[in-house]
Amino acid sequence: MSAPSARGRHWLPFELVGERRLETPRGLGVLTTLGAVAVALVISAVLIWVRGGDPIHAYAHIVRSSLGSVGVLSDTLVKATPLIFTGLACSVAFRMRLWNIGAEGQLMMGAWGASAIVLAGWLPEGSPSFVYLPRMMLAGIGMGALWAGIAGWLRAKLNVNEIITTLMMVYIATKWVQFWVFGPWSDGGFQMSPRFPREAWLPRLTDHSDIVSDFAGLTVHLGFLLAIVAAGLVWFLLNRTRKGYEIRLIGDNPRAARYAGINIGRTIILVMVISGALAGLAGASVISGVVHRLQDNFSPGYGFTGIIVAFLARFNPIGVIFAAIAFGALILAGREIQPTGIPAMIQGIVLFCVIASDVFLRYRVRLVRR
């Protein structure tokens, strides 16, 4: 049998042709991201409709339940706070093409470190907040940095894949926290520690309602301000320092970075330490600002959601803030619609669409006549 002719194979008069871009136009990344999110929302709406739901009502409920008043906006910012930290943690590493997907484990170790300051009896009982809180935040930073630094050292010295090590270390961190909350730090045999003293709580706006009555019921805490400051510092590091230039150069062209004399191994360890420190600070902020005790399953997956936040922000530290608030709103309001299904589905579709949209950043796609 003879092969089909070229005319028989090409039955369409047009075809899509991709040309490699030599330079990405300014603003194309933002437009591509917005387009990807719009496509993801359309796909999610179709799936909700197929299952018998009303997508317009569902989306309206999400907006109303997360941004419709000052009170729910405050709750959204509480959910967004750890997502900003974990989004920054992933963005720093991903910018250098280091795939740290274990921010969840680093978050847990940061929470454990902050809890140890309170529960291990290292500080005198009745110590004021300015003694408790800085030590708790530093302990969270240190434990997160240590946990990620192990994976960074293995990658730099032994070329061990950081995807595997960071992911596997999440399970170790989970079991480590469970050992303490089920054992030495258990409160009456329950899977949680005793409640922290008030001096170990991050200040919330509602705590100052006696001064400003409008603050009553607003749960946003100091951790949100720390997250905004962290985003500014990460932006400054990546865009205004020599080390930031080295991080970006290694991510874009490792061969050129090596030729320029940059110590890639040392930079890998440094970046992983910074990434882990940010994730550890997320854990400390959740424990001190929201939960007020160490307990099992205190995180609904903030570390893994931070991966989606980082991709949605295109690894831009300032963009991480807005992406985290959007996902904080989705987590807060989505649970009223369905506890896990709809929010997780929308998150997954958004991630898929954002990653797929990268083709438009790398290639100029044109429709040409055959």
C-alpha positions as CSV (number, residue, x, y, z in Angstrom):
1,M,0.0,0.0,0.0
2,S,1.4,3.4,-1.0
3,A,2.0,6.1,1.6
4,P,-0.7,8.8,1.7
5,S,0.1,11.9,-0.2
6,A,1.1,15.2,1.4
7,R,-2.2,16.7,0.3
8,G,-4.1,13.9,2.0
9,R,-2.3,14.3,5.2
10,H,-2.8,18.1,5.4
11,W,-6.5,18.6,5.1
12,L,-6.5,22.1,6.8
13,P,-5.5,25.1,4.8
14,F,-3.7,26.7,7.8
15,E,-1.3,25.6,10.4
16,L,0.2,26.9,13.6
17,V,3.9,27.8,13.5
18,G,6.1,28.6,16.5
19,E,9.2,30.8,16.2
20,R,11.6,31.0,19.0
21,R,11.6,34.4,20.7
22,L,15.0,36.1,21.0
23,E,13.6,38.5,23.5
24,T,10.4,38.5,25.6
25,P,8.3,41.6,25.1
26,R,7.7,43.7,28.2
27,G,4.4,43.0,29.8
28,L,3.8,39.8,27.9
29,G,4.3,37.7,31.1
30,V,1.5,39.6,32.9
31,L,-0.9,39.3,29.9
32,T,-0.1,35.6,29.5
33,T,-0.7,34.9,33.2
34,L,-4.0,36.8,33.2
35,G,-5.0,34.9,30.1
36,A,-4.0,31.5,31.7
37,V,-6.1,32.3,34.8
38,A,-9.1,33.3,32.7
39,V,-8.9,30.0,30.7
40,A,-8.5,28.1,34.0
41,L,-11.6,29.8,35.4
42,V,-13.6,29.0,32.2
43,I,-12.5,25.3,32.4
44,S,-13.4,25.1,36.1
45,A,-16.8,26.7,35.4
46,V,-17.5,24.1,32.7
47,L,-16.6,21.3,35.1
48,I,-18.8,22.8,37.8
49,W,-21.7,23.1,35.4
50,V,-21.2,19.5,34.2
51,R,-21.6,18.3,37.7
52,G,-24.8,20.2,38.1
53,G,-23.6,23.3,39.8
54,D,-24.0,27.0,39.0
55,P,-20.5,28.3,38.2
56,I,-21.6,32.0,38.2
57,H,-23.2,31.6,41.6
58,A,-20.1,29.7,42.9
59,Y,-17.7,32.4,41.7
60,A,-19.9,35.1,43.1
61,H,-20.0,33.3,46.5
62,I,-16.2,33.0,46.5
63,V,-15.7,36.7,45.9
64,R,-18.4,37.7,48.4
65,S,-17.2,35.3,51.1
66,S,-13.5,36.4,50.9
67,L,-13.5,40.0,49.8
68,G,-17.1,41.2,50.5
69,S,-16.4,42.9,53.8
70,V,-13.6,44.1,56.0
71,G,-14.1,41.1,58.3
72,V,-13.8,38.4,55.6
73,L,-11.0,40.4,53.9
74,S,-9.1,40.2,57.2
75,D,-9.6,36.4,57.3
76,T,-8.4,36.2,53.7
77,L,-5.2,38.0,54.6
78,V,-4.7,35.5,57.5
79,K,-4.8,32.7,54.9
80,A,-2.6,34.6,52.5
81,T,0.2,35.2,55.1
82,P,1.8,31.8,55.0
83,L,1.2,31.6,51.3
84,I,3.3,34.7,50.8
85,F,6.1,33.2,52.7
86,T,6.0,29.9,51.0
87,G,5.5,31.5,47.6
88,L,8.6,33.6,48.2
89,A,10.5,30.5,49.3
90,C,9.6,28.7,46.1
91,S,10.2,31.8,43.9
92,V,13.8,32.3,45.2
93,A,14.7,28.7,44.5
94,F,12.8,28.4,41.2
95,R,14.4,31.5,39.9
96,M,17.7,29.7,39.9
97,R,16.0,26.5,38.6
98,L,16.3,24.8,42.0
99,W,13.1,22.9,42.4
100,N,12.4,23.1,46.1
101,I,9.0,21.4,46.4
102,G,9.5,20.6,50.0
103,A,8.5,24.0,51.5
104,E,5.7,22.1,53.4
105,G,8.3,20.2,55.4
106,Q,10.4,23.4,56.0
107,L,7.2,25.1,57.2
108,M,6.6,22.3,59.7
109,M,10.1,22.4,61.0
110,G,9.9,26.2,61.4
111,A,6.7,25.7,63.4
112,W,8.4,23.1,65.5
113,G,11.3,25.4,66.2
114,A,9.1,28.3,67.2
115,S,7.1,26.0,69.5
116,A,10.2,24.7,71.1
117,I,11.0,28.2,72.4
118,V,7.7,28.2,74.3
119,L,7.4,24.5,75.2
120,A,10.9,23.5,76.1
121,G,11.1,25.8,79.1
122,W,14.1,27.8,77.8
123,L,12.5,31.1,78.8
124,P,11.3,32.1,82.3
125,E,7.5,31.8,82.7
126,G,5.8,35.2,82.3
127,S,8.4,36.6,79.8
128,P,7.1,39.5,77.8
129,S,6.2,39.4,74.1
130,F,9.4,41.2,73.0
131,V,11.3,38.3,74.5
132,Y,9.1,35.5,73.1
133,L,8.3,36.6,69.6
134,P,11.7,37.5,68.2
135,R,13.1,34.2,69.5
136,M,10.2,32.3,68.1
137,M,10.6,33.9,64.6
138,L,14.3,33.3,64.6
139,A,13.9,29.7,65.7
140,G,11.4,29.2,62.8
141,I,13.8,30.8,60.4
142,G,16.7,28.7,61.6
143,M,14.9,25.3,61.5
144,G,13.5,26.0,58.0
145,A,16.9,27.1,56.8
146,L,18.6,24.0,58.3
147,W,16.0,21.6,56.7
148,A,16.4,23.1,53.2
149,G,20.1,23.5,53.7
150,I,20.5,19.7,54.0
151,A,18.9,19.3,50.5
152,G,21.0,22.1,49.2
153,W,24.2,20.6,50.4
154,L,23.4,17.2,48.9
155,R,22.7,18.9,45.6
156,A,25.8,21.1,45.6
157,K,28.3,18.4,46.9
158,L,26.8,15.1,45.7
159,N,24.5,16.3,42.8
160,V,21.5,14.6,44.5
161,N,18.3,15.7,42.9
162,E,16.7,18.3,45.1
163,I,13.1,17.4,44.0
164,I,13.5,13.9,45.6
165,T,15.3,15.1,48.8
166,T,13.0,18.1,49.5
167,L,9.9,16.0,48.9
168,M,11.0,13.0,51.0
169,M,12.0,15.4,53.8
170,V,8.4,16.6,54.0
171,Y,7.4,13.1,55.3
172,I,10.3,13.1,57.8
173,A,9.2,16.6,59.1
174,T,5.6,15.4,59.4
175,K,6.6,12.4,61.5
176,W,8.9,14.5,63.6
177,V,6.1,16.9,64.5
178,Q,3.7,14.0,65.2
179,F,6.2,12.5,67.6
180,W,6.2,15.6,69.7
181,V,2.5,16.4,69.7
182,F,1.6,12.8,70.4
183,G,4.4,12.4,72.9
184,P,6.5,14.8,75.0
185,W,4.4,17.9,74.2
186,S,1.0,16.3,74.1
187,D,-1.8,18.1,76.0
188,G,-3.6,15.4,77.9
189,G,-3.0,12.7,75.3
190,F,-4.5,14.7,72.5
191,Q,-2.5,15.4,69.2
192,M,-1.7,18.9,70.2
193,S,0.5,20.8,72.6
194,P,-0.8,23.0,75.4
195,R,-1.9,26.5,74.3
196,F,0.9,29.1,74.2
197,P,0.7,32.0,76.7
198,R,-0.6,35.3,75.3
199,E,2.9,36.7,75.3
200,A,3.8,34.2,72.5
201,W,0.9,35.2,70.2
202,L,1.6,37.5,67.3
203,P,-0.4,40.8,67.8
204,R,-3.7,41.0,66.0
205,L,-5.8,44.0,65.0
206,T,-8.6,42.8,67.2
207,D,-6.3,43.0,70.2
208,H,-6.3,46.8,69.8
209,S,-10.1,47.2,69.5
210,D,-10.1,49.1,72.8
211,I,-8.1,51.8,71.0
212,V,-9.8,51.6,67.6
213,S,-13.2,50.1,67.8
214,D,-13.3,49.3,64.1
215,F,-10.5,46.7,64.7
216,A,-12.9,44.5,66.6
217,G,-13.1,41.0,65.1
218,L,-10.2,41.6,62.6
219,T,-7.9,38.6,62.9
220,V,-5.1,39.7,60.6
221,H,-1.9,39.6,62.6
222,L,1.7,41.0,62.6
223,G,2.8,38.1,60.4
224,F,1.1,39.7,57.4
225,L,3.3,42.8,57.8
226,L,6.3,40.6,58.1
227,A,5.4,38.8,54.9
228,I,5.1,42.1,53.0
229,V,8.6,43.2,54.3
230,A,10.0,39.8,53.3
231,A,8.6,40.2,49.8
232,G,10.3,43.6,49.6
233,L,13.6,42.2,50.8
234,V,13.5,39.3,48.4
235,W,12.8,41.7,45.5
236,F,15.7,43.8,46.5
237,L,18.0,40.8,46.8
238,L,17.1,39.5,43.3
239,N,17.1,42.8,41.5
240,R,19.4,45.1,43.2
241,T,22.3,43.1,44.6
242,R,25.3,41.2,43.0
243,K,24.2,38.0,44.6
244,G,20.8,38.4,43.0
245,Y,22.4,38.9,39.6
246,E,24.4,35.7,40.2
247,I,21.2,33.8,41.1
248,R,19.4,35.0,38.0
249,L,22.4,34.3,35.8
250,I,22.7,30.7,37.1
251,G,19.1,30.1,36.5
252,D,19.2,31.5,32.9
253,N,22.6,30.1,31.8
254,P,24.6,27.9,34.2
255,R,27.4,27.5,31.7
256,A,27.9,31.3,31.4
257,A,27.8,31.6,35.2
258,R,30.5,29.0,35.6
259,Y,32.6,30.7,32.9
260,A,32.2,34.0,34.8
261,G,33.7,32.4,37.9
262,I,30.6,32.2,40.0
263,N,30.7,29.5,42.7
264,I,27.6,27.6,41.7
265,G,27.8,25.0,44.6
266,R,28.0,27.7,47.2
267,T,25.2,29.7,45.6
268,I,23.0,26.6,45.6
269,I,23.4,26.1,49.3
270,L,22.8,29.8,50.0
271,V,19.6,29.9,47.9
272,M,18.2,26.8,49.5
273,V,19.0,28.2,53.0
274,I,17.1,31.4,52.1
275,S,14.2,29.5,50.6
276,G,14.0,27.3,53.7
277,A,14.2,30.3,56.0
278,L,11.2,31.9,54.4
279,A,9.2,28.7,54.6
280,G,10.2,28.2,58.2
281,L,9.0,31.8,59.0
282,A,5.6,30.8,57.4
283,G,5.4,28.0,60.0
284,A,6.3,30.2,62.9
285,S,3.7,32.8,61.8
286,V,0.9,30.2,61.6
287,I,1.8,28.7,65.0
288,S,2.1,32.1,66.7
289,G,-0.5,34.1,64.9
290,V,-3.3,31.6,64.3
291,V,-3.1,28.2,66.0
292,H,-1.3,29.3,69.2
293,R,-0.1,25.8,69.8
294,L,1.7,23.0,67.9
295,Q,-0.7,20.4,66.6
296,D,-0.9,17.7,63.9
297,N,-2.2,18.8,60.5
298,F,-2.0,22.5,61.4
299,S,-1.2,23.2,57.7
300,P,-3.7,22.5,55.0
301,G,-0.9,22.3,52.5
302,Y,0.5,25.9,52.5
303,G,3.9,24.7,51.3
304,F,2.5,22.9,48.3
305,T,0.1,25.7,47.4
306,G,3.1,28.1,47.6
307,I,4.4,26.3,44.5
308,I,1.3,27.3,42.5
309,V,1.6,30.9,43.9
310,A,5.2,31.1,42.8
311,F,4.3,30.0,39.2
312,L,1.3,32.3,39.1
313,A,3.5,35.2,40.1
314,R,6.1,34.2,37.5
315,F,8.6,34.1,40.4
316,N,8.2,37.9,41.0
317,P,8.3,38.6,44.7
318,I,5.8,41.5,44.4
319,G,3.5,39.4,42.3
320,V,3.6,36.7,45.0
321,I,1.7,39.0,47.3
322,F,-1.3,39.3,45.0
323,A,-1.2,35.7,43.9
324,A,-1.2,34.6,47.6
325,I,-4.2,36.9,48.4
326,A,-6.1,35.4,45.5
327,F,-5.4,31.8,46.7
328,G,-6.1,32.8,50.3
329,A,-9.5,34.0,49.1
330,L,-10.0,30.7,47.2
331,I,-9.1,28.6,50.3
332,L,-11.3,30.6,52.6
333,A,-14.4,30.8,50.5
334,G,-14.0,27.6,48.6
335,R,-14.4,25.6,51.8
336,E,-17.9,26.9,52.2
337,I,-18.8,25.5,48.7
338,Q,-17.0,22.2,49.1
339,P,-14.3,21.4,51.7
340,T,-11.6,20.0,49.3
341,G,-12.9,19.3,45.8
342,I,-13.6,22.6,44.2
343,P,-10.7,24.7,45.7
344,A,-8.2,21.9,44.9
345,M,-9.6,21.5,41.4
346,I,-9.3,25.2,40.6
347,Q,-5.8,25.3,42.0
348,G,-4.7,22.4,39.9
349,I,-6.2,23.8,36.7
350,V,-4.7,27.2,37.3
351,L,-1.2,25.6,37.7
352,F,-1.6,23.6,34.6
353,C,-2.8,26.6,32.5
354,V,0.0,28.9,33.8
355,I,2.7,26.3,33.0
356,A,1.2,25.6,29.6
357,S,1.1,29.3,28.8
358,D,4.9,29.4,29.0
359,V,4.9,28.4,25.4
360,F,3.7,31.9,24.4
361,L,6.6,33.4,26.3
362,R,9.2,31.3,24.6
363,Y,7.7,31.1,21.1
364,R,5.9,33.5,18.8
365,V,2.9,31.5,17.6
366,R,1.5,32.4,14.2
367,L,-1.3,31.1,11.9
368,V,0.1,30.6,8.4
369,R,-1.3,29.3,5.1
370,R,0.1,25.9,4.1
